[in-house]
């Protein structure tokens, strides 16, 4: 078994980050459409953080929104951050351990796609986001492809050779409630007959 950051660092070197971007694009679009529509209704500028930003594609996309005042991406794979910085705006990306990261500002919108189940204790991070990363009325939105109800994902840990936390949909939902988030919602994005869909979880800080 390898560390997830080692796996993704190697994938960045092999150019697999492009495939990840393409594979996640539809689900992330649903997530961002939901979250940004809310910001448009509020009609206020917002700050954005992407946890596990990879090559920075989500950060670059969100930064094109006129209402976005700042967009930052953090990732534990040094090679991914190097790729993100190579595409411009180096100060938008930070190589750091997401479990111990302490942001210098708080955010209106915190996003994460395909990251949480690589942590052995995702609740601690979710709780930290609720307590000290989000502004009042800020939103956390998470996308997860590996969960118990998605049978296609049950072999991924063995194939990728990195530890993955297999939880049920209900356990992820409970985690957001237990972390103190309110107005918790969930749905499955980009669902089809062949694909259970990305489990989307979102909630707000009071």
PADREN-159697 format. One line per 10 residues: number of its first residue (from 1); their letters; for each residue x, y, z of N, C-alpha, C. Coordinates in nm, 3 decimals, always signed. Layout:
<atoms>
NUM> A> X,Y,Z,X,Y,Z,X,Y,Z  ...
</atoms>
This chain:
<atoms>
1> XXXXXXXXXX> +0.083,-0.120,+0.000,+0.000,+0.000,+0.000,+0.087,+0.126,+0.000  +0.046,+0.225,-0.078,+0.117,+0.352,-0.086,+0.031,+0.462,-0.023  +0.096,+0.572,+0.016,+0.021,+0.689,+0.060,-0.054,+0.747,-0.059  -0.171,+0.804,-0.034,-0.250,+0.862,-0.143,-0.172,+0.973,-0.213  -0.098,+1.052,-0.137,-0.020,+1.161,-0.197,+0.088,+1.108,-0.290  +0.141,+0.991,-0.258,+0.241,+0.928,-0.346,+0.177,+0.882,-0.476  +0.059,+0.822,-0.463,-0.014,+0.775,-0.582,-0.047,+0.890,-0.674  -0.102,+0.998,-0.618,-0.144,+1.110,-0.701,-0.025,+1.190,-0.754  +0.083,+1.190,-0.678,+0.204,+1.253,-0.730,+0.255,+1.181,-0.854  +0.252,+1.048,-0.849,+0.293,+0.968,-0.965,+0.197,+0.988,-1.081
11> XXXXXXXXXX> +0.067,+0.996,-1.051,-0.031,+1.018,-1.157,-0.008,+1.152,-1.226  +0.030,+1.252,-1.148,+0.058,+1.384,-1.207,+0.175,+1.373,-1.304  +0.278,+1.298,-1.264,+0.395,+1.280,-1.350,+0.360,+1.205,-1.477  +0.262,+1.116,-1.468,+0.222,+1.034,-1.583,+0.113,+1.099,-1.667  +0.067,+1.217,-1.625,-0.038,+1.287,-1.699,-0.178,+1.237,-1.674  -0.195,+1.155,-1.572,-0.329,+1.102,-1.542,-0.421,+1.206,-1.480  -0.365,+1.320,-1.438,-0.448,+1.425,-1.380,-0.550,+1.477,-1.481  -0.515,+1.471,-1.610,-0.606,+1.516,-1.714,-0.729,+1.425,-1.720  -0.707,+1.295,-1.708,-0.818,+1.200,-1.707,-0.906,+1.217,-1.585  -0.844,+1.249,-1.471,-0.921,+1.274,-1.349,-1.011,+1.395,-1.369
21> XXXXXXXXXX> -0.955,+1.498,-1.428,-1.033,+1.620,-1.455,-1.152,+1.589,-1.544  -1.128,+1.515,-1.651,-1.236,+1.481,-1.744,-1.340,+1.390,-1.679  -1.293,+1.295,-1.598,-1.385,+1.201,-1.535,-1.473,+1.263,-1.428  -1.422,+1.366,-1.363,-1.497,+1.429,-1.254,-1.575,+1.552,-1.297  -1.554,+1.596,-1.419,-1.610,+1.725,-1.464,-1.762,+1.734,-1.449  -1.834,+1.630,-1.489,-1.981,+1.637,-1.486,-2.033,+1.650,-1.343  -1.978,+1.570,-1.252,-2.023,+1.576,-1.113,-1.987,+1.709,-1.048  -1.865,+1.755,-1.074,-1.821,+1.883,-1.017,-1.906,+1.997,-1.071  -1.945,+1.990,-1.196,-2.031,+2.093,-1.254,-2.163,+2.102,-1.178  -2.222,+1.987,-1.146,-2.346,+1.986,-1.067,-2.324,+2.050,-0.931
31> XXXXXXXXXX> -2.213,+2.016,-0.868,-2.182,+2.069,-0.735,-2.162,+2.220,-0.738  -2.084,+2.266,-0.835,-2.057,+2.409,-0.844,-2.181,+2.487,-0.884  -2.260,+2.431,-0.975,-2.384,+2.498,-1.015,-2.474,+2.521,-0.894  -2.484,+2.420,-0.810,-2.566,+2.430,-0.689,-2.511,+2.537,-0.595  -2.381,+2.532,-0.569,-2.322,+2.623,-0.470,-2.312,+2.766,-0.520  -2.276,+2.783,-0.647,-2.258,+2.918,-0.700,-2.391,+2.986,-0.725  -2.494,+2.909,-0.759,-2.627,+2.967,-0.774,-2.670,+3.036,-0.644  -2.637,+2.972,-0.533,-2.668,+3.031,-0.402,-2.596,+3.164,-0.384  -2.469,+3.168,-0.425,-2.392,+3.292,-0.412,-2.450,+3.402,-0.502  -2.497,+3.363,-0.619,-2.558,+3.461,-0.710,-2.686,+3.518,-0.651
41> XXXXXXXXXX> -2.761,+3.434,-0.582,-2.885,+3.481,-0.519,-2.855,+3.577,-0.404  -2.745,+3.552,-0.333,-2.704,+3.640,-0.224,-2.651,+3.772,-0.280  -2.593,+3.764,-0.400,-2.537,+3.881,-0.470,-2.423,+3.945,-0.392  -2.338,+3.859,-0.337,-2.219,+3.906,-0.266,-2.097,+3.830,-0.315  -1.983,+3.898,-0.314,-1.858,+3.833,-0.349,-1.832,+3.717,-0.251  -1.760,+3.616,-0.298,-1.732,+3.502,-0.212,-1.588,+3.454,-0.230  -1.538,+3.389,-0.126,-1.405,+3.327,-0.127,-1.422,+3.176,-0.138  -1.329,+3.111,-0.206,-1.343,+2.969,-0.240,-1.214,+2.894,-0.208  -1.229,+2.776,-0.148,-1.116,+2.687,-0.122,-1.146,+2.549,-0.176  -1.051,+2.492,-0.249,-1.065,+2.355,-0.300,-0.967,+2.266,-0.225
51> XXXXXXXXXX> -1.022,+2.170,-0.149,-0.940,+2.074,-0.074,-0.904,+1.958,-0.165  -0.775,+1.938,-0.189,-0.732,+1.834,-0.282,-0.751,+1.881,-0.424  -0.689,+1.993,-0.457,-0.717,+2.062,-0.584,-0.654,+1.997,-0.707  -0.564,+1.901,-0.688,-0.499,+1.839,-0.803,-0.426,+1.941,-0.887  -0.450,+1.938,-1.018,-0.381,+2.032,-1.108,-0.448,+2.170,-1.113  -0.544,+2.192,-1.024,-0.603,+2.325,-1.009,-0.718,+2.358,-1.101  -0.772,+2.259,-1.169,-0.873,+2.289,-1.271,-1.001,+2.348,-1.212  -1.041,+2.303,-1.092,-1.163,+2.358,-1.032,-1.139,+2.503,-0.987  -1.022,+2.529,-0.929,-0.988,+2.665,-0.886,-0.991,+2.759,-1.006  -0.931,+2.718,-1.116,-0.929,+2.804,-1.236,-1.070,+2.829,-1.288
61> XXXXXXXXXX> -1.153,+2.728,-1.282,-1.291,+2.744,-1.329,-1.368,+2.842,-1.241  -1.359,+2.825,-1.110,-1.434,+2.911,-1.019,-1.384,+3.055,-1.026  -1.255,+3.073,-1.047,-1.198,+3.208,-1.049,-1.253,+3.290,-1.165  -1.309,+3.226,-1.266,-1.368,+3.301,-1.378,-1.503,+3.362,-1.342  -1.560,+3.320,-1.229,-1.688,+3.376,-1.185,-1.664,+3.518,-1.132  -1.733,+3.618,-1.189,-1.713,+3.757,-1.144,-1.736,+3.778,-0.995  -1.818,+3.693,-0.933,-1.846,+3.709,-0.790,-1.737,+3.649,-0.701  -1.647,+3.571,-0.760,-1.542,+3.507,-0.681,-1.429,+3.606,-0.656  -1.406,+3.640,-0.530,-1.302,+3.736,-0.495,-1.166,+3.670,-0.480  -1.164,+3.546,-0.431,-1.040,+3.472,-0.416,-1.069,+3.323,-0.427
71> XXXXXXXXXX> -0.982,+3.251,-0.496,-0.996,+3.107,-0.510,-0.861,+3.043,-0.482  -0.857,+2.953,-0.385,-0.733,+2.887,-0.346,-0.749,+2.736,-0.357  -0.638,+2.668,-0.385,-0.637,+2.523,-0.389,-0.524,+2.468,-0.306  -0.552,+2.362,-0.229,-0.448,+2.295,-0.150,-0.445,+2.148,-0.186  -0.324,+2.089,-0.182,-0.310,+1.948,-0.216,-0.184,+1.893,-0.150  -0.190,+1.767,-0.114,-0.075,+1.703,-0.049,+0.025,+1.644,-0.145  -0.008,+1.639,-0.274,+0.083,+1.586,-0.375,+0.161,+1.701,-0.440  +0.290,+1.705,-0.414,+0.373,+1.816,-0.461,+0.370,+1.830,-0.613  +0.366,+1.716,-0.682,+0.367,+1.721,-0.829,+0.238,+1.780,-0.884  +0.126,+1.756,-0.816,-0.001,+1.815,-0.859,+0.004,+1.967,-0.845
81> XXXXXXXXXX> +0.054,+2.015,-0.732,+0.064,+2.159,-0.710,+0.159,+2.222,-0.811  +0.267,+2.152,-0.843,+0.360,+2.203,-0.945,+0.289,+2.220,-1.078  +0.205,+2.125,-1.112,+0.128,+2.135,-1.238,+0.031,+2.252,-1.233  -0.035,+2.269,-1.119,-0.131,+2.379,-1.103,-0.060,+2.513,-1.118  +0.053,+2.528,-1.052,+0.127,+2.654,-1.058,+0.180,+2.683,-1.198  +0.213,+2.578,-1.270,+0.266,+2.595,-1.405,+0.165,+2.655,-1.501  +0.036,+2.646,-1.463,-0.070,+2.700,-1.546,-0.102,+2.846,-1.512  -0.023,+2.904,-1.421,-0.040,+3.045,-1.386,-0.097,+3.066,-1.248  -0.086,+3.192,-1.200,-0.138,+3.231,-1.068,-0.085,+3.140,-0.957  +0.047,+3.138,-0.944,+0.112,+3.049,-0.848,+0.062,+3.068,-0.705
91> XXXXXXXXXX> +0.026,+3.191,-0.670,-0.017,+3.217,-0.531,-0.154,+3.161,-0.499  -0.219,+3.099,-0.598,-0.351,+3.040,-0.573,-0.341,+2.896,-0.523  -0.219,+2.840,-0.521,-0.205,+2.698,-0.488,-0.101,+2.678,-0.379  -0.129,+2.581,-0.291,-0.039,+2.555,-0.179,-0.022,+2.405,-0.159  +0.105,+2.362,-0.156,+0.136,+2.222,-0.122,+0.138,+2.210,+0.029  +0.046,+2.134,+0.085,+0.035,+2.122,+0.230,-0.037,+1.993,+0.267  -0.023,+1.951,+0.389,-0.099,+1.839,+0.443,-0.238,+1.894,+0.478  -0.339,+1.847,+0.409,-0.472,+1.904,+0.429,-0.526,+1.876,+0.569  -0.469,+1.777,+0.636,-0.516,+1.743,+0.771,-0.468,+1.844,+0.875  -0.358,+1.911,+0.847,-0.301,+2.005,+0.945,-0.301,+2.150,+0.896
101> XXXXXXXXXX> -0.352,+2.174,+0.776,-0.354,+2.308,+0.717,-0.433,+2.405,+0.805  -0.376,+2.524,+0.823,-0.444,+2.630,+0.899,-0.454,+2.753,+0.809  -0.568,+2.775,+0.747,-0.582,+2.889,+0.656,-0.570,+3.022,+0.729  -0.517,+3.119,+0.658,-0.502,+3.253,+0.717,-0.630,+3.334,+0.707  -0.725,+3.286,+0.627,-0.855,+3.351,+0.613,-0.964,+3.245,+0.622  -1.089,+3.290,+0.634,-1.202,+3.198,+0.630,-1.270,+3.210,+0.493  -1.346,+3.108,+0.458,-1.402,+3.099,+0.324,-1.555,+3.091,+0.326  -1.613,+3.141,+0.218,-1.759,+3.130,+0.200,-1.797,+2.995,+0.143  -1.707,+2.936,+0.066,-1.737,+2.809,-0.001,-1.613,+2.721,+0.001  -1.627,+2.603,+0.062,-1.519,+2.505,+0.065,-1.566,+2.382,-0.012
111> XXXXXXXXXX> -1.486,+2.339,-0.107,-1.521,+2.231,-0.200,-1.419,+2.118,-0.189  -1.466,+1.996,-0.207,-1.376,+1.881,-0.209,-1.434,+1.773,-0.298  -1.355,+1.726,-0.393,-1.400,+1.619,-0.481,-1.301,+1.503,-0.475  -1.353,+1.387,-0.435,-1.272,+1.264,-0.434,-1.149,+1.276,-0.344  -1.169,+1.320,-0.221,-1.058,+1.334,-0.127,-1.087,+1.267,+0.006  -1.207,+1.286,+0.057,-1.237,+1.255,+0.196,-1.214,+1.108,+0.234  -1.240,+1.015,+0.143,-1.227,+0.874,+0.183,-1.081,+0.825,+0.182  -0.989,+0.911,+0.140,-0.847,+0.877,+0.151,-0.793,+0.910,+0.291  -0.873,+0.977,+0.372,-0.834,+1.010,+0.509,-0.883,+0.902,+0.604  -0.801,+0.868,+0.702,-0.847,+0.766,+0.798,-0.946,+0.824,+0.899
121> XXXXXXXXXX> -0.950,+0.959,+0.907,-1.044,+1.025,+0.998,-1.102,+1.149,+0.930  -1.188,+1.131,+0.830,-1.243,+1.247,+0.760,-1.328,+1.337,+0.850  -1.386,+1.279,+0.955,-1.468,+1.360,+1.044,-1.388,+1.475,+1.105  -1.264,+1.446,+1.142,-1.181,+1.551,+1.203,-1.162,+1.669,+1.110  -1.143,+1.641,+0.981,-1.126,+1.749,+0.884,-1.257,+1.824,+0.864  -1.367,+1.751,+0.850,-1.497,+1.815,+0.832,-1.530,+1.904,+0.951  -1.501,+1.856,+1.071,-1.525,+1.934,+1.192,-1.437,+2.058,+1.193  -1.312,+2.044,+1.149,-1.221,+2.158,+1.145,-1.270,+2.263,+1.045  -1.319,+2.217,+0.932,-1.375,+2.309,+0.832,-1.491,+2.387,+0.893  -1.580,+2.316,+0.961,-1.697,+2.381,+1.022,-1.655,+2.481,+1.129
131> XXXXXXXXXX> -1.558,+2.444,+1.208,-1.521,+2.528,+1.322,-1.438,+2.649,+1.284  -1.343,+2.632,+1.191,-1.245,+2.739,+1.172,-1.212,+2.775,+1.027  -1.265,+2.702,+0.931,-1.233,+2.735,+0.791,-1.347,+2.813,+0.724  -1.469,+2.788,+0.766,-1.585,+2.851,+0.703,-1.624,+2.980,+0.773  -1.667,+3.078,+0.693,-1.729,+3.197,+0.748,-1.871,+3.162,+0.795  -1.932,+3.250,+0.869,-2.072,+3.232,+0.906,-2.156,+3.224,+0.779  -2.246,+3.128,+0.774,-2.331,+3.100,+0.658,-2.252,+3.045,+0.540  -2.125,+3.009,+0.563,-2.045,+2.947,+0.457,-2.089,+2.803,+0.432  -2.054,+2.752,+0.314,-2.099,+2.619,+0.274,-1.980,+2.526,+0.246  -1.993,+2.403,+0.294,-1.903,+2.293,+0.256,-1.976,+2.203,+0.159
141> XXXXXXXXXX> -1.910,+2.167,+0.049,-1.970,+2.073,-0.046,-1.865,+1.971,-0.086  -1.903,+1.843,-0.074,-1.811,+1.731,-0.091,-1.866,+1.635,-0.195  -1.778,+1.584,-0.281,-1.814,+1.480,-0.377,-1.735,+1.353,-0.348  -1.804,+1.239,-0.345,-1.743,+1.110,-0.311,-1.791,+1.003,-0.409  -1.697,+0.935,-0.473,-1.733,+0.826,-0.564,-1.723,+0.688,-0.499  -1.640,+0.678,-0.396,-1.624,+0.550,-0.327,-1.711,+0.551,-0.201  -1.819,+0.474,-0.206,-1.907,+0.457,-0.091,-1.976,+0.323,-0.107  -2.028,+0.269,+0.001,-2.076,+0.130,+0.004,-2.180,+0.102,-0.104  -2.272,+0.195,-0.124,-2.382,+0.171,-0.220,-2.334,+0.171,-0.365  -2.215,+0.222,-0.390,-2.159,+0.220,-0.526,-2.073,+0.095,-0.540
151> XXXXXXXXXX> -2.133,-0.012,-0.586,-2.064,-0.141,-0.592,-1.940,-0.136,-0.682  -1.943,-0.049,-0.784,-1.828,-0.039,-0.875,-1.701,+0.004,-0.802  -1.718,+0.070,-0.689,-1.602,+0.125,-0.618,-1.538,+0.027,-0.521  -1.597,-0.089,-0.501,-1.550,-0.180,-0.397,-1.412,-0.240,-0.424  -1.367,-0.236,-0.547,-1.236,-0.295,-0.581,-1.126,-0.189,-0.596  -1.161,-0.064,-0.576,-1.065,+0.044,-0.605,-0.943,+0.042,-0.514  -0.963,+0.013,-0.387,-0.850,+0.014,-0.294,-0.743,-0.084,-0.340  -0.786,-0.203,-0.381,-0.692,-0.305,-0.428,-0.624,-0.262,-0.558  -0.701,-0.202,-0.647,-0.645,-0.162,-0.777,-0.546,-0.047,-0.765  -0.580,+0.052,-0.683,-0.497,+0.171,-0.671,-0.383,+0.151,-0.571
161> XXXXXXXXXX> -0.402,+0.056,-0.481,-0.300,+0.022,-0.381,-0.273,+0.136,-0.282  -0.382,+0.198,-0.239,-0.374,+0.298,-0.132,-0.496,+0.281,-0.043  -0.484,+0.303,+0.087,-0.598,+0.283,+0.177,-0.715,+0.376,+0.144  -0.835,+0.320,+0.147,-0.957,+0.396,+0.122,-1.062,+0.358,+0.226  -1.133,+0.456,+0.274,-1.233,+0.435,+0.379,-1.369,+0.410,+0.316  -1.419,+0.288,+0.331,-1.549,+0.252,+0.275,-1.658,+0.275,+0.378  -1.743,+0.373,+0.354,-1.854,+0.403,+0.443,-1.985,+0.403,+0.366  -2.094,+0.385,+0.438,-2.226,+0.392,+0.377,-2.266,+0.538,+0.360  -2.357,+0.559,+0.268,-2.409,+0.694,+0.242,-2.460,+0.758,+0.371  -2.533,+0.681,+0.450,-2.590,+0.734,+0.573,-2.482,+0.776,+0.672
171> XXXXXXXXXX> -2.368,+0.706,+0.671,-2.259,+0.740,+0.763,-2.195,+0.873,+0.726  -2.182,+0.900,+0.596,-2.128,+1.028,+0.552,-2.223,+1.142,+0.589  -2.352,+1.119,+0.570,-2.452,+1.221,+0.603,-2.447,+1.252,+0.752  -2.441,+1.147,+0.833,-2.435,+1.166,+0.979,-2.311,+1.246,+1.019  -2.202,+1.224,+0.946,-2.077,+1.293,+0.977,-2.093,+1.445,+0.966  -2.164,+1.490,+0.865,-2.187,+1.634,+0.848,-2.273,+1.689,+0.961  -2.376,+1.612,+0.997,-2.461,+1.654,+1.109,-2.380,+1.661,+1.238  -2.301,+1.558,+1.264,-2.222,+1.552,+1.387,-2.118,+1.664,+1.394  -2.072,+1.709,+1.278,-1.973,+1.816,+1.274,-2.035,+1.953,+1.304  -2.167,+1.958,+1.309,-2.235,+2.083,+1.343,-2.287,+2.160,+1.224
181> XXXXXXXXXX> -2.276,+2.103,+1.104,-2.330,+2.170,+0.986,-2.482,+2.161,+0.986  -2.546,+2.260,+0.929,-2.692,+2.264,+0.924,-2.738,+2.266,+0.778  -2.867,+2.247,+0.759,-2.925,+2.242,+0.625,-2.849,+2.142,+0.537  -2.821,+2.027,+0.596,-2.746,+1.923,+0.524,-2.832,+1.863,+0.414  -2.775,+1.854,+0.296,-2.843,+1.794,+0.181,-2.750,+1.694,+0.115  -2.808,+1.600,+0.042,-2.728,+1.504,-0.033,-2.803,+1.459,-0.157  -2.727,+1.426,-0.259,-2.784,+1.369,-0.380,-2.674,+1.296,-0.455  -2.711,+1.231,-0.562,-2.611,+1.161,-0.645,-2.602,+1.231,-0.780  -2.485,+1.283,-0.806,-2.461,+1.358,-0.929,-2.416,+1.265,-1.041  -2.450,+1.302,-1.164,-2.404,+1.229,-1.282,-2.440,+1.081,-1.276
191> XXXXXXXXXX> -2.558,+1.053,-1.227,-2.604,+0.914,-1.212,-2.652,+0.858,-1.345  -2.632,+0.727,-1.367,-2.681,+0.660,-1.489,-2.713,+0.515,-1.456  -2.758,+0.443,-1.554,-2.789,+0.301,-1.533,-2.663,+0.221,-1.499  -2.550,+0.267,-1.551,-2.424,+0.196,-1.529,-2.345,+0.250,-1.410  -2.385,+0.364,-1.358,-2.305,+0.432,-1.257,-2.394,+0.483,-1.145  -2.361,+0.447,-1.021,-2.443,+0.488,-0.906,-2.442,+0.638,-0.884  -2.341,+0.703,-0.938,-2.332,+0.849,-0.926,-2.237,+0.892,-0.816  -2.196,+1.018,-0.825,-2.113,+1.077,-0.720,-2.202,+1.117,-0.603  -2.168,+1.069,-0.485,-2.242,+1.108,-0.365,-2.201,+1.250,-0.329  -2.295,+1.342,-0.335,-2.271,+1.482,-0.300,-2.330,+1.510,-0.163
201> XXXXXX> -2.249,+1.569,-0.079,-2.289,+1.604,+0.057,-2.260,+1.751,+0.079  -2.355,+1.823,+0.136,-2.333,+1.966,+0.158,-2.409,+2.015,+0.281  -2.350,+2.113,+0.346,-2.413,+2.171,+0.462,-2.353,+2.308,+0.490  -2.415,+2.383,+0.579,-2.374,+2.520,+0.605,-2.335,+2.541,+0.751  -2.251,+2.639,+0.773,-2.213,+2.678,+0.908,-2.311,+2.786,+0.955  -2.360,+2.772,+1.076,-2.455,+2.870,+1.128,-2.383,+2.999,+1.167
</atoms>
